Each structure stands twice: as structure tokens, then as C-alpha cells.
Amino acid sequence: MERACPGYVEFVAALASDAEIAQDAPRVAKVRRAQAQVGKIGIAFSGGPNPVEIVDLIVLAESMGYDSAWIAEGHGGDQFAILAACAMRTSRIRLGTSISSVFVRTAPTIAMAASSVADLSGGRFILGLGSSHKVQVEPEHGVAYGKPLSRTRETVAIVRTLIRGGRVRFDGETVRIENFDLWYTPRHREVPVYLAAVFAKGVALAGEIADGVILTRSTLDTAATVRQQLNDAACQAGRDPSEIEITTLLPTAIADTREAALATLRPGVALYAGFFPRYNRLMAEHGFVLEAAEIATAWARGDLEAAEHAVSDL
């Protein structure tokens, strides 16, 4: 579940002109190495276009060869409704939530929605789950936020049990369900579940129980660390790490110049690092300690212009 940033699109991309290649050869070489490692390209929406426009864009993305399309949850249209519409107008592209919050929807509700989109799409649906953020869940939805890893683990167990067996009873630490019956037999009993992960504990949980992991705002230098954490957790759980798909959300802008593209991205980066404590910490741990501190300070005093100015071009 993400706070919407109007006009915001996320996917994996790298842009460089001939002049930039000559001026910044080490950076471009690094980008090209990353491009060689990217096996699939998807597109994700977290605000901006309305539901009809998003469906049209995903139809276009399929025609252009994109592997997957993802819808965030937070503000805007309902992600499952939009993906259901996409399912009826596409035939190949994978469709996923990035992510659906385990706090603002009940586990049975998530299971019903996921099973429905899986059915409508012919098995192309990926259920991306995450704990979202306390700064969103409590003030915006009036729902208590606590023990996010336990809540995520238990939600995954309930969703899988319901879709596979049609009925669930569950007495967990954060979720208790006396009895829930799905009332129909899903055609697709194995819906892939990907978990959002920002820090090591989240990555470990994904390695233990998920079919994939959804990272966000990764850098080229963090991939090896995350992969090792995922591999260790998967092996400890007796799983094959190669069966866990690694994905990442990267904010992207296309413009006539690099400067214009960076200017488009700054408000979104400032929002994420200023409003969400978790992302501010992530930025600092990725090596941008000074930028993270300056953004947080400016955001706290309500100076959005200064927060955007603190976003470096690196």
C-alpha cells in the first residue's frame, strides 16, 4: 500500500545519451551491467491515471512486450477491480498487486479478490502483499497497526488455505477466524504470493514463505546483499532459492533531457523519504545519509521545496 503520487509510474529502465556516456562512463557501464541482469520488465502504477486510463495503458504495455503490470494500493481506484478489468482485455501479460495491505483488508477478503482475478485472468495473477506503513494505516483507515511481520505471515497462510481448500479456521497471534467458507471452487488453486520487503527481516520472511519478493528503490549495490539474505532464509526453510522471483520497483521518468527527467522524479522521492520513516531509513542505509536527514528535517517543518531540493541526482 503506497501513498499516491500523481502521475507516478514505476518500472525498470535506464536512459543515457551519447554525451552522458562519454562524460560518465563508469556510471553508464554500471547501468549496462544491470540491464544485462534484468530478465523481465514490468510497469507499475501508484496514482495519476484514472482506472479506465490504467486499463488502456496496460493493454498497450502488453502489446509492447512488457512481462507484467502492477497496481499499488493507497489512493485512487481499487486495485483488484482495475486488475479484473485488465484481465478481461489482455491475454498474456502478468497482473499483480504491488502491494495489497494486510491491515486494511481482511485475509478472507484478500483471498476472494485474489482468487477472482486469478480466475478472470486465466492464472496470470500475482498477489503482492505487504504490511504498508503505520503512518498510513492508522490515521487514514482507523485500523490498529502492530506486529507487521506476524500479520503478513498469518495473512499468507489464511489466503493460501482458503484458495486451496475453500475453507479456513485460524487462531493466530494477530488474526483469528472462527470459520470462513469460500462458497465456490477456485479454478486456480496456486496463486503466487510475493511479499514486499524493505529490510532484512522482511527479505527473510519472503525467503521462507513467498513465491517472490518485491523490493523498492533498490540500488545496483544492494542486489547481492538481498540475494544472499533471501538464499539463506530459503535454505533454512528447506526451499530452493532459485524458485523465488526477485522483483524491484524503480521510479522512472522519461523526458527530453536527463535534467528534466530528474526534476520530474524529485517530488516523489521527497514524498517517500519525508512522509514514510521506513523509506527514509532505507535511503540512509543505501548510502544517502545526508540526503535522508535533510529531507526529513525539511519535511517535518513543512518545507516541501527544501525537501525536493535535498534530493540529489545520484
N, C-alpha and C positions, 0 to 999 in steps of 0.2 A: 504494500500500500504506500503510495508516494503522494506528496503534496504536488498538485498540478502546477506546471509552469507553462503558460500559454505558448503554443507554437513549438513545444519541445518534442523532439524526436531523438530516439537513441538507437544507434546501431554501430557495428564495427566498420570503420572506414579510415583511410589515410589519404590526405591530399598534399601534394607538393609540386610546385612549379619547377621548371628547369633552373631558374635563378636561385631558388631556395636550395636545390640540390647542390649547386656549386658553392653556395655560401655556408651551408650547414650539412656537410657530407656525413659526419658521424651520426647526427640525429636521423637523417634520411635512411642511412644504412640500417639503423636500429628498427625503423618503421618497416622497412622492406623485409627484415628478418621476421618481424611479427606477422606481416602479410602472408609469408610463406607457411606460417604455423596455423593460420586460421583456416579451418576446414569448411565452415559454413557461415553464411552471412544472413542475419535476420534484421528485422526492423521493429522498433517498439514505440508505442505512443503513450504519453502521460499528460495529455492535455492539449488544447489548441483546436484541432479539427472536431466538428460535431460527429455524432455516431454515423450518420449517412456518409459523411466525407471519409471517415476512417475505413468504412467498409469498401468504398470505392478505391481508396489508396491501397488497401491490402489486396484487392483484386488486381490492381496494377502491379503491385510488388510480385505477385505470383507470376504474372506474365513476363516479368523481367528476370525471373530466375531466383528470387530470394527463397531461402530454405524455410524460414519461419517468420511469423508475425506475432507480436505480443502486445497485450493491453494492460496498463497499470490500473491500480485501484486507488481512489482517494477522492478526487473531484472530477466531475464530468459524467459521461454516460456510464451505465452499468456494464462492466467488462464482460460478463457472461452473455448478456443479451447481444452485445456487439459481436462477440465471437460466434454466437449462434447464427447471426446474420451472415457473417463471413463464411461459415461452414456451408451455407446453402448456395453461395456464389463462387466457391472455389473447389478445386478437386485434388490439389497436390500439396500446397503449402501447409506446413505445420502451424498450429494455432495454440497460443499459450497465454496464461496469466502471469504478469511479472510485476507485482505478485498479488495474490489474494491474501488478505489478512486473516490470521487465525483467531483474532479477537473480535472483529466487528461482524463476522458471520459465524453462525454455529457450525460445528463439524458436520451434522447431517445436512444442513443447507448447502454447504460446500460440496458434499458428496453428490447431492441431487443435481446441482448445477454442473459439476464436472462430468457426471455420467451422461447428462443430457447433451452437452457439447460434444463429448466423445461419440455419442450415438449419431448426432446430426452430421458430424464430420467424417464419419467412417473410420474412426480410430486415429485421427490426426491430432487430437488434443493433448496438450501437456498442462498439468496442473502445477503452477508455480505458487508455492506457499511461503509465507514469512510472518514474522511477528509484528511488523510495522514499527511504530515509534510511540512511546508514551506521550510525547508532546502532541501527537495527533489523536490517538485512540481515546484518551480520557477527556480532553476538552471538546473535541469535535463530535464524539459519539456517545459520551456519557457512560463509557464502559471501563471497568477497573482493569488496570494493566499490571501484570505480575507474572514472574516465572516464565519468561517468553520461550526458553528452550523446552521446558516441560510441556507447555501448552502446544508448541509446534509438534513435538514428538507424539503427544496423545492425539492431536488432530489427524496426523498422518495415519495412525493406527485405526482410528474410527472410520475415516474416509475409505481406506482400503478394505476394511472388514465389510462395510456397507455395500460397496460396489461389487466386491467379490461374492458376498454371501446373501445380500439383500436384507440383513437384519443385524442389529448390534445392541449389546448391553455392555456398558463400560463404567468402571468405578476407578477413576484415576485420581491423580493429585490435583489437577486443575479442571477436569471435565468429568461429570457424572451423568450417565444416561441410563434411565431405567429400562427403556425398550424403545427402539425405533425400527420400523419396517419400511422398506423402500417401496413396496406395493407394486413393483414390476421387476422384470428380469432384464438387467442390462445386457446389451449385445457385446459390449466391450468391457470385460471384467478386469483387465490390466491397464489402468490409466497411469502413464508415467507421472511421477511426482518429483518435481525439482524444488529444492529449498534455497531460499535466499540466504547468503552468508556474507557477513562483513568482517568478522574477526574469527580467531582460531576455533573457538568453541562451536560457532555456527558451521564452520567448514567441517569440523569433526563429526557433527551430527549428520550433515549431508553424506559424509563418507560412510557413516554407519547404517543409515536407513533409506537414503534417497536414490532416485534414478539419475539425478543430475544436480548440479549446483549452479545457482545464479549469483555471480559476483557483480559488483558495481564499481564503476570508475576505477578499474584496475590500471596499474601501470605495467610497463614492459618488465620491470624488475620484480614484481610481486608474483608472477606466474609460477616460478619454480618453487617458492615457499608454499604457496597454496596447494600446488600439486602434491608436494611431499606430505603436507598435513592431511590431505584427502586420502592419499595412498595409505598412510599409517593407520588412519581410522578405519578404512575399509578392510585392511588386512586383519586388524584386531577383531573386527566383527565377522571374519571369515568370508569376506566378499572379494570379488575380483575388481580391483580399482579401474581397470580398463573399461568396465561396463558402465561407469559413471560419467556422464557427459558434463564437460566443463563449459559454462557459458559466462559471458560478461556483458553488462550494459555499459555502453560508452556514449556520452552525449556528443552529438555530431551536428555540425553546421556546414552548409555549402554556400559559398559566396564567390564573388569575382576575385577577391583578394584574401590572403591569409589574415590580414588585419581585420577585415570586415567579418570574417567567419569567427574569429576570436571574440570580437565585440558582441556578436550575437550570443555566444556561449556564456559570457561573464555573468549576466543576471541569474541564470540557472545555477551556476557553480556557487555564486554568493548565497543564493537561497538555501541550497543544500548544506553548505558549510556553516551558514549563520543560524538557520532555524533548527536543524537537526544535530544535536550534540554527538550522535553516533558518527555522522559523516564528517563532522569537524575533527573528531579523533582520528578517523580513517585518513583524512587529508594529512594530518600531522605525522601519522605513522608511515605514510608514503613518502615522507621526506620534506613536506611543505609546512614545516613547523611555524615559521614566521608568518606565512600567508594565513594559516589556520587561526593563529592568535589575533591577527589584525582584523580578519573578517568577523570573528566572534565579538571582538570589542566594538567594532563599528555597528554590527547588527544589534547588540544589546542597547546601544544608545539611540537606535532608530535611524542611523545614518546609512541608508541603503546605497547612496552614491559612493561613499567611502568603502563600503563592503565590496562593491563591484570593482572599485579601483585597486583593492588589495589582491584581486585575483591575478596572478602572474600569467605570462604567456607560455611558461614551460610545460 
